[in-house]
Amino acid sequence: MLQTAIVEDRRDHPSREWIEALRRDYPTEAEFDRMLTRKMLRRMEPSQPGRYSMPELDRALRRFFDAKLQGPYQISDLRWLMGGASKIQLAFTLDWSEAGVAQRQRLVMRMEPEESLNSTSRLREQQIFSFFRGILPVPKVFWLDEDGTWLPQAAIIYEWLPGVSTPSRKERRVAGIGQSFPPELRQKLGPQFLEALVRIHTADYRQGDLSAFQVPAANSTESALLHLNRVLRIWEEDRGFEFPVFDLAVSWLRRNLPVLDRPSILHGDFRAGNFLFDEATGQITAWLDFERGYIGDRHRDLAWTTLSSYGNLAEDGKTFLVSGLVPLDEFLSSYERLSGLSIDPARLKYYRVFNSLQNVLAALASAWRVVRLGKTHQDVLVAMLEGIGHAQADEICCLLEEDF
């Protein structure tokens, strides 16, 4: 792939004038705009280490609970949680008293690094978890530090739920990438996986507080344009070189903006690796990582979930399994039957191209930038994502071959 270096450092040291120009040129959802603007303003500040020590986070949690709790409390069993290329995650146990009643809760703190691979909103994450309580197995949110007032960065604190994200006997790979499950687990997890996506897309977003989300106009291209602008803005903020395949995809996406028929809540990263399950029973115990969710076109989730990089081939070497769980044709037909919502092949193709472009962006621009600036706690893992970016660029070329 041809790529040409950009000889400039305004992305490392942005000016307020340039940040405002990006906001003006690439209008997107208000909360996304707030997150991206915050990212760039913080890039103007002197760089801090991309890693936080356990003692430092212990002290920060105590500052937080000093402000939030009345009376004594105790933090114990503080430990790192594995996984997560874009967030710092700690588990701990908290003992405290509420209205005179002793409380004990296993909790997870999920916090931004100095700069994340995905600049997302903890407020939106809190709202969407609260919305889906009783609809899906999701953790209860206890506290939110929306802008890092007490903790080093913005963070959410929610209940710890049991389960594993991958089978115990698995290949050594990033969870959810080329995921495979043994047949007996597929039979149990597959129907639950599909049902969860149907529940997300058919939920009425008007029945809860999703005030941090923007509802795009139906029968318009507003949703597609807002999120294409978001991708373009991040590309301008983070890229280190020219990449003609990116420009090719953008040109095609601009010419083919799809009309939204029905706004739906989207998970944003619906795939294996983002749910927990009990390996003995095959029961899904938690749905996590809604951080990239928004209200928009269901085809975006469908195209994301069915990306080739998130699944694998069945034992016959021919049948593609969505997230390693459900044959593709069965997945799409069952989705239509269970949801009552149709799948438009043209919109599905549009969002396949869009999602591949977003992965190119994440791997070849954002990941490259945060590693280069030393702003991530997962520098080795994030740097490894470059290979996914080039694979997704090839995917774009295959998808668009017949159009050019």
C-alpha positions in Angstrom: 0.0 0.0 0.0 1.4 3.4 -1.0 1.8 5.8 1.9 3.5 9.2 2.1 4.8 10.7 5.3 3.4 14.0 6.4 6.2 16.4 7.5 4.5 18.5 10.2 3.9 18.3 13.9 0.6 20.1 14.4 -1.0 16.8 15.3 1.4 16.3 18.2 1.1 20.0 19.3 -2.2 21.3 18.0 -3.2 24.9 18.3 -6.7 26.0 19.5 -7.2 27.6 16.1 -6.6 24.3 14.3 -8.8 22.4 16.7 -11.7 24.8 16.0 -11.1 24.4 12.3 -11.5 20.7 12.6 -14.7 21.1 14.6 -16.1 23.4 12.0 -15.0 21.3 9.0 -16.2 17.9 10.4 -19.4 18.4 12.4 -20.5 15.3 14.4 -22.5 14.4 17.4 -22.2 16.8 20.3 -20.8 14.3 22.8 -18.3 12.9 20.2 -17.3 16.5 19.5 -16.7 17.1 23.2 -14.6 13.9 23.5 -12.4 14.7 20.5 -12.0 18.3 21.5 -10.9 17.2 25.0 -8.4 14.8 23.4 -6.8 17.5 21.4 -6.8 20.1 24.1 -5.0 17.6 26.4 -2.5 16.9 23.6 -1.5 20.6 24.0 -0.5 20.0 27.6 2.9 18.6 28.7 2.9 14.8 28.2 2.4 12.6 31.2 3.4 8.9 31.4 0.9 6.7 29.6 0.9 4.2 32.5 -0.5 4.6 36.0 0.9 2.6 39.0 -1.3 0.6 41.3 -0.4 2.8 44.3 -1.3 5.9 42.4 -4.7 4.6 41.4 -5.3 3.3 44.9 -4.7 6.9 46.2 -7.0 8.3 43.4 -9.8 5.9 44.4 -9.5 7.0 48.0 -9.8 10.6 46.9 -12.9 9.7 44.9 -14.6 7.8 47.7 -13.6 10.4 50.3 -15.8 12.8 48.2 -18.6 10.3 47.4 -19.1 8.4 50.6 -20.1 9.5 54.0 -18.4 7.5 56.7 -15.7 4.9 56.7 -15.0 2.5 53.8 -12.3 0.0 52.9 -10.8 -0.9 49.5 -9.3 -4.3 49.2 -8.2 -6.9 46.6 -7.1 -4.2 44.1 -5.9 -5.9 41.0 -5.4 -5.3 37.2 -7.9 -6.7 34.8 -6.5 -8.3 31.6 -7.6 -7.2 28.2 -8.7 -3.9 26.8 -6.6 -2.1 24.2 -8.2 1.3 24.9 -9.0 1.5 28.6 -7.3 0.9 32.0 -9.3 -1.5 34.1 -9.0 -2.4 37.8 -11.0 -4.7 39.9 -11.4 -4.3 43.7 -13.7 -4.9 46.6 -15.4 -2.0 48.4 -16.9 -2.2 51.9 -18.9 0.8 53.1 -22.1 1.7 54.9 -25.2 3.2 53.2 -28.1 4.5 55.3 -26.7 2.5 58.2 -26.6 -0.8 56.2 -23.3 -2.4 55.6 -22.4 -2.8 51.9 -19.9 -5.1 50.2 -19.4 -5.0 46.5 -16.9 -6.3 44.0 -16.3 -3.5 41.5 -14.5 -2.6 38.3 -13.0 0.8 37.5 -12.8 1.5 33.8 -10.7 4.5 33.1 -9.2 6.3 30.1 -5.5 6.2 29.6 -3.8 9.5 28.9 -5.0 9.2 25.4 -7.3 6.4 24.2 -7.3 4.4 21.0 -11.1 5.3 21.0 -12.0 8.7 22.4 -15.4 7.8 23.9 -17.7 9.1 26.7 -18.0 7.5 30.1 -21.3 9.4 30.5 -22.7 7.6 27.5 -21.4 4.3 28.7 -23.2 4.9 32.1 -26.4 5.9 30.4 -26.5 2.9 28.1 -25.7 0.4 30.9 -28.5 1.9 32.9 -30.9 1.8 30.0 -30.3 -2.0 29.3 -30.6 -3.1 32.9 -33.4 -5.7 32.8 -33.2 -6.1 29.1 -29.7 -7.6 28.9 -27.2 -8.9 31.5 -25.2 -5.7 32.0 -23.4 -4.5 35.1 -25.0 -2.0 37.5 -23.2 1.4 37.4 -22.4 2.7 40.9 -20.3 5.8 40.2 -19.1 8.1 37.4 -16.2 10.5 37.3 -17.2 12.0 34.0 -14.2 14.3 33.4 -11.5 12.9 35.7 -12.3 15.3 38.6 -10.9 12.9 41.2 -9.3 10.1 39.2 -6.4 10.7 36.8 -8.8 10.4 33.8 -12.5 10.0 33.1 -13.8 6.8 34.6 -16.8 4.7 35.4 -17.2 2.3 38.3 -19.6 -0.6 38.0 -20.3 -4.0 39.5 -18.0 -6.9 38.7 -19.8 -9.8 36.9 -18.5 -13.4 36.7 -17.5 -15.1 33.4 -14.8 -15.4 30.8 -14.5 -13.8 27.4 -12.8 -16.7 25.6 -12.8 -20.5 26.0 -10.1 -21.8 28.3 -8.6 -23.9 25.5 -8.0 -21.3 22.8 -5.4 -19.9 20.5 -3.1 -17.2 21.8 -4.7 -14.2 20.2 -6.5 -10.9 21.1 -10.0 -11.8 22.4 -12.6 -11.5 19.7 -10.1 -11.4 16.7 -10.6 -14.5 14.6 -12.5 -16.0 17.6 -13.2 -19.7 17.7 -15.5 -21.8 20.0 -15.9 -25.5 20.2 -19.2 -26.8 18.7 -20.8 -27.5 22.0 -20.3 -23.9 23.1 -21.5 -22.5 19.8 -24.8 -24.3 20.2 -25.4 -22.6 23.5 -23.8 -19.2 22.9 -25.0 -18.6 19.3 -28.7 -18.2 20.0 -28.0 -15.9 23.0 -25.6 -13.8 20.9 -28.1 -13.3 18.2 -31.0 -12.6 20.6 -28.9 -9.9 22.4 -28.3 -8.0 19.1 -32.1 -8.2 18.3 -32.9 -6.8 21.8 -30.5 -3.9 21.4 -31.8 -2.9 18.0 -35.5 -3.3 18.8 -35.3 -1.4 22.2 -37.2 1.9 22.3 -34.5 4.5 22.9 -37.3 6.9 24.1 -37.9 4.8 27.2 -34.9 5.9 29.2 -32.4 8.6 29.8 -30.1 8.6 26.7 -29.7 12.4 26.8 -26.0 12.2 25.9 -27.0 10.6 22.6 -28.2 12.3 19.5 -31.1 10.9 17.6 -30.6 11.3 13.9 -33.5 12.1 11.6 -35.2 9.2 9.9 -35.6 9.2 6.1 -32.4 11.2 5.8 -28.6 10.7 5.4 -27.9 12.6 8.6 -26.7 9.6 10.6 -24.3 8.3 8.0 -22.8 11.8 7.4 -22.3 12.6 11.1 -20.3 9.4 11.6 -18.3 9.8 8.3 -17.4 13.3 9.6 -16.3 11.8 12.9 -14.0 9.3 11.1 -12.6 12.1 8.9 -11.9 14.3 11.8 -10.0 11.6 13.7 -8.0 10.9 10.6 -7.0 14.5 10.3 -6.1 14.6 14.1 -4.1 11.4 14.2 -2.7 10.3 10.9 1.0 10.3 10.1 1.0 9.8 6.4 -1.2 9.9 3.3 -3.0 6.7 2.4 -4.7 6.5 -1.0 -7.0 3.6 -0.1 -8.5 5.7 2.7 -9.2 8.5 0.2 -10.7 6.1 -2.2 -13.1 4.7 0.4 -14.1 8.2 1.6 -14.9 9.2 -2.0 -17.2 6.2 -2.4 -18.8 6.6 1.0 -19.6 10.3 0.2 -21.3 9.3 -3.0 -23.3 6.5 -1.4 -24.6 7.9 1.9 -27.5 5.7 2.8 -30.9 6.9 4.0 -31.8 5.8 7.6 -35.2 4.2 7.8 -35.4 3.6 11.6 -33.1 4.9 14.3 -31.8 2.0 16.5 -29.6 1.8 19.5 -26.3 0.4 18.4 -23.7 -1.5 20.5 -20.9 -0.2 18.4 -18.6 -3.2 19.0 -20.9 -6.2 19.0 -18.7 -9.3 18.8 -17.1 -12.1 20.7 -14.6 -10.8 23.3 -17.2 -8.2 24.5 -19.4 -10.5 26.4 -18.7 -12.8 29.4 -20.0 -16.3 29.7 -20.0 -19.2 32.1 -18.0 -21.9 30.4 -19.6 -24.8 32.3 -23.2 -23.8 31.4 -22.7 -21.8 28.2 -24.7 -18.9 29.7 -23.8 -15.3 28.8 -23.4 -13.5 32.1 -22.5 -9.9 30.9 -22.5 -7.7 27.9 -19.7 -5.1 28.1 -17.9 -2.4 26.0 -20.8 -0.3 24.8 -18.5 2.7 24.7 -18.7 3.0 20.9 -22.5 2.8 20.8 -24.8 5.4 19.3 -28.3 5.8 17.9 -28.2 5.2 14.2 -28.5 2.5 11.4 -28.7 -1.1 12.6 -26.7 -2.1 9.4 -23.6 -0.6 11.0 -23.8 -3.1 13.8 -24.7 -6.0 11.5 -21.7 -5.1 9.2 -19.4 -4.8 12.1 -20.4 -8.1 13.7 -20.0 -10.0 10.4 -16.5 -8.6 9.6 -14.2 -11.4 8.5 -11.6 -10.5 11.1 -14.0 -11.2 13.9 -15.0 -14.7 12.9 -13.5 -17.9 11.5 -14.3 -20.9 9.4 -16.1 -23.9 10.8 -14.6 -27.4 10.8 -15.6 -27.9 7.1 -13.1 -25.1 6.2 -15.8 -23.4 4.1 -18.6 -22.1 6.4 -17.9 -18.6 7.8 -19.0 -18.3 11.5 -20.0 -14.8 12.7 -17.8 -14.1 15.7 -17.0 -17.8 15.6 -20.5 -18.7 16.6 -23.2 -18.7 13.9 -23.0 -19.4 10.1 -23.3 -16.1 8.2 -26.5 -16.9 6.2 -28.2 -18.3 9.3 -27.2 -15.2 11.3 -28.7 -12.8 8.8 -31.9 -14.7 8.2 -32.5 -15.4 11.9 -31.9 -11.7 12.6 -34.6 -10.7 10.2 -37.0 -13.3 11.5 -36.5 -12.5 15.2 -36.4 -8.7 14.9 -39.0 -8.1 12.2 -36.4 -5.7 10.6 -35.3 -6.2 7.1 -31.6 -6.2 6.0 -30.8 -4.0 3.0 -27.8 -5.4 1.0 -26.8 -2.0 -0.2 -26.7 -0.5 3.3 -24.9 -3.6 4.6 -22.2 -3.1 1.9 -22.0 0.6 2.7 -21.3 -0.1 6.4 -18.9 -2.9 5.6 -16.8 -0.3 3.7 -17.3 2.2 6.5 -16.3 -0.3 9.3 -13.2 -1.4 7.4 -12.3 2.3 7.0 -12.8 2.8 10.7 -10.5 -0.1 11.4 -7.9 1.4 9.0 -8.3 4.7 11.0 -7.9 3.0 14.4 -4.9 0.9 13.4 -2.9 3.1 11.1 -3.7 6.5 12.6 -4.9 6.5 16.2 -2.9 3.5 17.4 0.2 4.8 15.6 -0.2 8.2 17.2 -0.9 7.2 20.8 2.0 4.7 20.7 4.3 7.3 19.2 3.4 9.8 21.8 3.7 7.3 24.6 0.2 7.8 25.8 -1.1 4.3 26.1 -0.6 1.6 28.8 -0.9 -1.1 26.1 1.7 0.1 23.7 2.8 -3.4 22.5 -0.8 -4.6 21.9 -1.8 -1.3 20.3 1.2 -1.3 18.0 0.3 -4.8 16.9 -3.0 -3.5 15.5 -1.1 -2.1 12.4 -1.5 -5.5 10.7 -5.3 -5.3 11.0 -5.2 -1.9 9.4 -3.6 -3.2 6.2 -5.9 -6.3 6.1 -8.9 -4.0 6.3 -7.5 -1.8 3.5 -7.4 -4.9 1.4 -11.0 -5.6 2.4 -12.0 -2.2 1.2 -10.3 -2.9 -2.2 -12.2 -6.1 -2.5 -15.5 -4.5 -1.6 -15.1 -1.7 -4.0 -13.5 -3.5 -6.9 -16.7 -3.9 -8.9 -17.5 -0.2 -8.4 -14.2 1.1 -9.9 
